[in-house]
């Protein structure tokens, strides 16, 4: 009898201790979950996040709860976007070996360098305070909190296409960068042709290859925004359907090169278009032009970036870095998706003040700084004005098989705009030879962007290229603005294929319709005045 009583007493004590431990553990877990919960205002969204953290809390890795290990990636950040939409906006991750390696460096508190390339959106146009409410600045503040030793360089240049960045990447991205974000869906417009004949897709592939070939083998992450017209009111004449843009075409590059793909369009569209959510309306997400995201749109973009880092950190816990990651990081890029579509290894770009060193004579051209964004360049205003640059196109001679040394690609960066602009002739005036071209800086739609005009030039150590303002003009005025000169570092018989006349070959009526850029003091564009139509 006594023996049975002792056994019962021991059993009751065991139950009591077990219950106390379970209660303490549960309270601790709930406390951890509540402290890690993102500060979201929507009750349903908060409940979804709570469920997500409860699921993480049930996972243990090396005797630590996953919610504890991942707490810095969540507790240090205030998500505004529902978890469902974040998952939708993370369109493609692939094996993700490059980003896994970079995030691991950050988690170990090693130096982490992040670069951003793109146009006016990631530059911050449309936000209330550049440097604070734009997505790049939001992500930078979070990354410093979580990783510590982080530097972020915003190399975005408003009004430029990815074709420009493919040639002049070195001006915007450090050679030792560890992670690169790219945003070009709006500026690059829409595909008007099949994939095989699309020069824009080929140009973007060259940019992808240049970034992925940088010394630290950085991951490239597409942060895609909304194409022109997608966020317009449904009854607006320029309103575009979900599929009408270049994002899907760039998605092919994402899959071919294992490049991560984040999409503001996919993360926002259902809530904004179908659910008519007051918080997630296009009026709230986008600026008044319905093209550039406003503060809330930039917050969604930042949410997507932080979610990708969180997703990668979770993956690292479940699948730590292995030899496979190292092998994949070291392997060569696959052949170009478009045959022969190789990027220049290190093109030479001379812009602004650096361009002055190349000038040997100038009549009527002056160096100017224009507009609130302080856009620099050399401007000629009257017919006959000319400027001559001396460049070195000698690449060691050699024959292309026909007995002639292969030509070198020289590109002249110039402004195209809707008013004041004229035409100019670009030609080789001494030393080297080339077929002259006419540069037309005028078009009818209200956008201002940097375009590239191409010359195929013979090799010579002292090649003189002259730009002269012409009398003929379609605008009634004669302004010509030269922004830079880009020279290929190699003589390549394939250069003409790889760098076709990048912009002049475009269907401008299609391309320009889908691009916009604020440029100084001017009347509102048709995109800003949509309510008047």
Rosetta blueprint (number, residue, H / E / L):
1 X L
2 X H
3 X H
4 X H
5 X H
6 X H
7 X H
8 X H
9 X H
10 X H
11 X H
12 X H
13 X H
14 X H
15 X H
16 X H
17 X H
18 X H
19 X H
20 X H
21 X H
22 X H
23 X H
24 X H
25 X H
26 X H
27 X H
28 X H
29 X H
30 X H
31 X H
32 X H
33 X H
34 X H
35 X H
36 X H
37 X L
38 X L
39 X L
40 X L
41 X L
42 X L
43 X H
44 X H
45 X H
46 X H
47 X H
48 X H
49 X H
50 X H
51 X H
52 X H
53 X H
54 X H
55 X H
56 X H
57 X H
58 X L
59 X L
60 X E
61 X E
62 X L
63 X L
64 X E
65 X E
66 X H
67 X H
68 X H
69 X H
70 X L
71 X H
72 X H
73 X H
74 X H
75 X H
76 X L
77 X L
78 X L
79 X L
80 X L
81 X L
82 X L
83 X H
84 X H
85 X H
86 X H
87 X H
88 X H
89 X H
90 X E
91 X E
92 X E
93 X L
94 X L
95 X L
96 X L
97 X H
98 X H
99 X H
100 X H
101 X H
102 X H
103 X H
104 X H
105 X H
106 X H
107 X H
108 X L
109 X L
110 X L
111 X L
112 X E
113 X E
114 X E
115 X E
116 X E
117 X E
118 X E
119 X L
120 X H
121 X H
122 X H
123 X H
124 X L
125 X L
126 X L
127 X L
128 X L
129 X L
130 X L
131 X L
132 X L
133 X L
134 X L
135 X H
136 X H
137 X H
138 X H
139 X H
140 X H
141 X H
142 X H
143 X H
144 X H
145 X H
146 X H
147 X H
148 X L
149 X L
150 X E
151 X E
152 X E
153 X E
154 X E
155 X L
156 X L
157 X L
158 X L
159 X L
160 X L
161 X L
162 X H
163 X H
164 X H
165 X H
166 X H
167 X H
168 X L
169 X H
170 X H
171 X H
172 X L
173 X L
174 X L
175 X L
176 X L
177 X L
178 X L
179 X E
180 X E
181 X E
182 X E
183 X E
184 X L
185 X L
186 X L
187 X L
188 X L
189 X L
190 X L
191 X L
192 X L
193 X L
194 X L
195 X H
196 X H
197 X H
198 X L
199 X H
200 X H
201 X H
202 X H
203 X H
204 X H
205 X H
206 X H
207 X H
208 X H
209 X H
210 X H
211 X H
212 X H
213 X L
214 X L
215 X L
216 X L
217 X L
218 X L
219 X E
220 X E
221 X E
222 X E
223 X E
224 X E
225 X L
226 X L
227 X L
228 X L
229 X L
230 X L
231 X L
232 X L
233 X L
234 X L
235 X L
236 X L
237 X L
238 X L
239 X L
240 X L
241 X L
242 X L
243 X L
244 X L
245 X L
246 X L
247 X H
248 X H
249 X H
250 X H
251 X H
252 X H
253 X H
254 X H
255 X H
256 X H
257 X H
258 X L
259 X L
260 X E
261 X E
262 X E
263 X E
264 X H
265 X H
266 X H
267 X H
268 X H
269 X H
270 X H
271 X H
272 X H
273 X H
274 X H
275 X L
276 X L
277 X L
278 X L
279 X L
280 X L
281 X L
282 X H
283 X H
284 X H
285 X H
286 X E
287 X L
288 X L
289 X L
290 X L
291 X L
292 X L
293 X E
294 X L
295 X H
296 X H
297 X H
298 X H
299 X H
300 X H
301 X H
302 X H
303 X H
304 X H
305 X H
306 X H
307 X H
308 X H
309 X H
310 X H
311 X H
312 X H
313 X H
314 X H
315 X H
316 X H
317 X H
318 X H
319 X L
320 X L
321 X L
322 X L
323 X H
324 X H
325 X H
326 X H
327 X H
328 X H
329 X H
330 X H
331 X L
332 X L
333 X L
334 X L
335 X L
336 X L
337 X L
338 X L
339 X L
340 X L
341 X L
342 X L
343 X L
344 X L
345 X L
346 X L
347 X L
348 X E
349 X E
350 X E
351 X E
352 X H
353 X H
354 X H
355 X H
356 X H
357 X L
358 X L
359 X E
360 X E
361 X E
362 X E
363 X E
364 X L
365 X E
366 X E
367 X E
368 X E
369 X E
370 X E
371 X L
372 X L
373 X L
374 X L
375 X E
376 X E
377 X E
378 X E
379 X E
380 X E
381 X L
382 X L
383 X L
384 X L
385 X L
386 X E
387 X E
388 X E
389 X E
390 X E
391 X E
392 X L
393 X L
394 X L
395 X L
396 X L
397 X L
398 X L
399 X L
400 X L
401 X L
402 X L
403 X L
404 X L
405 X L
406 X L
407 X L
408 X E
409 X E
410 X E
411 X E
412 X E
413 X E
414 X E
415 X E
416 X E
417 X E
418 X L
419 X L
420 X L
421 X E
422 X L
423 X E
424 X E
425 X E
426 X E
427 X E
428 X E
429 X E
430 X E
431 X L
432 X L
433 X L
434 X L
435 X L
436 X L
437 X E
438 X E
439 X E
440 X E
441 X L
442 X E
443 X L
444 X L
445 X L
446 X L
447 X L
448 X L
449 X E
450 X E
451 X E
452 X E
453 X E
454 X E
455 X E
456 X E
457 X E
458 X L
459 X L
460 X L
461 X L
462 X L
463 X E
464 X E
465 X E
466 X E
467 X E
468 X E
469 X E
470 X L
471 X L
472 X L
473 X L
474 X L
475 X L
476 X L
477 X L
478 X L
479 X E
480 X E
481 X E
482 X E
483 X E
484 X E
485 X E
486 X E
487 X E
488 X L
489 X L
490 X L
491 X L
492 X L
493 X L
494 X L
495 X H
496 X H
497 X H
498 X H
499 X L
500 X L
501 X L
502 X L
503 X L
504 X L
505 X L
506 X L
507 X L
508 X H
509 X H
510 X H
511 X H
512 X H
513 X H
514 X H
515 X L
516 X L
517 X L
518 X L
519 X L
520 X L
521 X L
522 X L
523 X L
524 X L
525 X L
526 X L
527 X L
528 X L
529 X L
530 X H
531 X H
532 X H
533 X L
